[in-house]
Amino acid sequence: MTPEKLRELQAPIKARYKEHPEAAVHKFRATGTLLTDRPSVRIETGFARYDAGLHEKAGGGSSEACSGDLLLESLVACTGVTFNVVATAMGIGFRSAQVMVEGTGDFRGTLGLAKDVPVGITDIRLRFEVDTDASDEQLATLLKLTERYCVIYQTLRTPPQLSATVQRSSG
């Protein structure tokens, strides 16, 4: 895609959101069904159907998705798309480009073995490997803008308010 085509594609969307800011608001949703034969949840989206379960280091097998991996895959998806869109807008081309994310967590926290060990992924490292003629300055700007405009990156950087409830179903 060319920078011009991208601007042409997004111009009416941006104009609508400027005139009607409420139109830019979107409620993201995800739903899963807990499985009764094992500690897993079935996730069905418009794009995929899969079961998520315990990581091997917490007693699970290797046949189900791990939520930690899914979180990092979400970051790969969002930063990859954002990086690509920003590069297009800047007129930066790639012969090849790859995004990689690694995260570190200590399962002793999740398993309740050490109260001083945090539960979850405590260190996330994001890296882009690119084959391009872009200058170092252009790549630095590209990275800065990717960080700024990536929804998942910003959500992880500044966590949203989070709440949880339980309610009985009627049936």
C-alpha positions in Angstrom: 0.0 0.0 0.0 1.2 3.5 -0.8 1.1 6.4 1.7 -1.4 8.1 -0.6 -3.7 5.1 -0.6 -3.5 4.8 3.2 -4.4 8.5 3.6 -7.3 8.0 1.1 -8.5 5.0 3.0 -8.4 6.7 6.4 -9.5 10.2 5.5 -13.2 9.6 5.6 -12.9 7.7 8.9 -10.9 10.5 10.5 -13.3 13.1 9.2 -16.3 11.2 10.7 -14.6 10.9 14.1 -13.7 14.6 14.2 -17.3 15.5 13.5 -18.8 12.7 15.6 -16.3 11.7 18.4 -18.7 9.2 19.8 -18.5 7.2 16.6 -14.8 6.4 17.4 -15.7 4.6 20.6 -15.6 0.8 20.4 -16.3 -1.8 23.0 -14.0 -4.8 22.6 -15.4 -8.1 23.8 -14.2 -11.7 24.3 -16.1 -14.7 25.6 -15.1 -18.1 26.7 -16.9 -21.3 27.8 -15.3 -23.1 30.7 -14.9 -26.8 30.0 -16.0 -29.3 32.6 -13.7 -32.2 31.8 -10.4 -30.2 32.4 -9.2 -26.8 33.6 -9.6 -25.1 30.2 -11.7 -22.6 28.4 -13.0 -22.7 24.8 -12.7 -19.5 22.9 -14.6 -18.9 19.7 -14.1 -15.8 17.7 -14.9 -14.8 14.1 -11.4 -15.8 13.3 -10.6 -18.9 15.3 -11.7 -21.5 17.7 -9.3 -22.9 20.3 -9.0 -24.2 23.8 -6.8 -22.4 26.3 -5.5 -24.2 29.4 -2.7 -24.4 31.9 0.8 -23.9 30.7 3.1 -26.9 31.0 5.0 -25.3 33.8 1.7 -25.2 35.8 0.6 -28.7 35.0 -1.0 -28.4 31.6 -0.2 -30.1 28.4 1.2 -28.8 25.1 -2.1 -29.2 23.1 -3.8 -26.0 24.4 -3.1 -22.4 24.0 -1.5 -20.6 27.0 -2.9 -17.2 28.0 0.6 -15.8 28.5 1.5 -16.7 24.9 -1.9 -15.3 23.7 -1.1 -12.0 25.5 2.3 -11.8 23.7 0.7 -12.8 20.4 -1.8 -10.0 20.8 1.2 -7.6 21.3 2.9 -9.0 18.2 -0.3 -8.6 16.2 -1.0 -5.0 17.3 2.6 -3.7 17.1 3.2 -5.5 13.8 0.1 -3.9 12.2 0.9 -0.5 13.7 4.6 -0.7 12.7 3.5 -1.6 9.2 0.9 1.2 8.9 3.2 3.8 10.3 6.0 2.7 7.9 3.5 3.0 5.0 2.5 6.5 6.1 6.2 7.4 6.4 7.0 5.9 3.0 9.4 3.3 4.5 9.6 0.1 2.6 11.0 -3.3 3.8 12.5 -6.2 1.9 11.6 -8.1 5.0 10.4 -7.3 8.6 9.6 -9.4 11.6 8.3 -8.6 15.1 9.2 -10.7 18.1 8.1 -10.5 21.7 9.5 -12.4 24.7 8.2 -12.3 28.2 9.5 -13.7 31.5 7.4 -15.0 34.4 8.1 -17.1 37.4 5.5 -19.9 37.9 6.2 -20.1 41.6 3.9 -17.0 42.0 1.1 -18.6 40.0 1.3 -21.9 41.9 1.4 -20.1 45.3 4.8 -21.4 46.2 6.5 -18.0 47.0 4.4 -15.0 48.1 7.3 -12.7 47.2 7.2 -13.8 43.6 4.8 -11.8 41.4 2.0 -13.6 39.5 2.2 -13.0 35.8 4.7 -11.8 33.2 7.0 -9.3 34.7 9.3 -8.4 31.9 8.3 -8.0 28.2 10.8 -7.3 25.4 9.7 -6.3 21.9 12.0 -6.3 18.9 11.6 -5.6 15.3 14.1 -7.0 12.8 14.0 -5.2 9.4 15.8 -5.3 6.1 15.3 -1.8 4.8 17.1 1.2 3.3 15.5 3.5 5.9 17.9 5.6 8.0 18.5 5.1 11.7 16.6 8.3 12.4 13.6 7.1 10.3 13.6 3.8 12.2 13.8 5.6 15.6 10.8 7.7 14.6 8.9 4.6 13.3 9.5 2.8 16.6 8.4 5.9 18.7 5.2 6.3 16.7 4.5 2.5 16.8 4.8 2.6 20.6 2.5 5.7 20.7 -0.3 4.4 18.5 -0.4 0.7 19.3 -3.5 -0.1 21.4 -2.1 -3.2 23.0 1.3 -1.6 23.7 -0.3 1.4 25.4 -2.8 -0.8 27.3 0.2 -2.8 28.8 2.2 0.3 29.4 -0.6 2.1 31.2 -3.0 -0.6 32.5 -6.7 0.2 32.4 -9.0 0.0 35.4 -9.8 -3.6 35.8 -12.7 -5.2 37.7 -14.1 -8.7 38.0 -17.5 -9.9 39.1 -19.3 -13.2 39.4 -23.1 -13.7 38.9 -25.4 -16.6 38.7 -26.8 -17.5 35.3 -30.5 -18.0 35.0 -30.7 -21.6 33.8 
